[in-house]
Every structure is written in structure tokens, then in C-alpha cells.
Amino acid sequence: MKKSSSNHARTFETMKQLDVPQSRNGKHRKIVSTILDDLDGLAPGSALKVPLEALHDTKENVRAALSRESKKQKIDIATAADAKFLYVWKTEQKRQFK
């Protein structure tokens, strides 16, 4: 195995590791953030009715991104969809018995 030479001309730009962004800004970030923000103030027993055309991607991809972020934030949600809308609501928090 060759040792890396400091005289090697790099193909890509370099930067300090400290300056590397640590958060992921995926392409679904805006719609997922908007949905979760709207869910925050939603009355129990209510659901959000999100037009599929507002998703700018397939409902499956947005639903997966929404699931990942809601789990990360420890928000229990459920979803359903029809031909025109994605429905999202909070579910009851699961109680853990000791």
C-alpha cells in the first residue's frame, strides 16, 4: 500500500473537518417539517389533509421521510392516503408497563 504524498495534486477541494455540516437537509425536509409543525397544534381526534400535489414527490417517499423524522422526534403518528390526499394524525402514546 502506498503512503499518501503531500505533493499529490488533489482532484477535490479540501476543508477543515470542523467546518463540515453535521445535519442532513434532505429533499423532503421542508414538507416534513411543515407537516410536523402543523401536527404540533392539532386537536386530538383531528387529522391533517395534505394534497398530494403539495408533496413534490411520491407519497411513499414523503411518508417514509415523515416516519423517520417523527421517530427521531419521538412523535407517534399514523398516515393514510387516497388518490388526492395524504392524511396524517397523532396516535396515542404507547404506555409502557413495569
Steps between C-alpha positions, in 0.01 A plus 500: 500500500639841402535779749313818420730765365450864595614595147203321346272735303152459645202460277254643753502803723590448866368657819536467874297213643366737765327699222321197351120530549373239744128511430330350200276723293319246286274594213189428712609720790265791424179299457581269794577798727180673392288192569658439841460869593131486404457176698641668810191719547246250372206418724463136611283304260594725204711421196692709249378475142804565279444523122728253319594772251656696790743214569718550188593129516319169536285452807708190583825698514349783705328250730834325560678830572216602732525169683876533549477856632200436725680203658810714547288764678307229692163604354255213447315551171285308257438565133249407235461606138255501216532615140522871592613537862743378764339496845720527808401493868651444840434168665476441873834460667572139587514440871772279632402290798757403759 
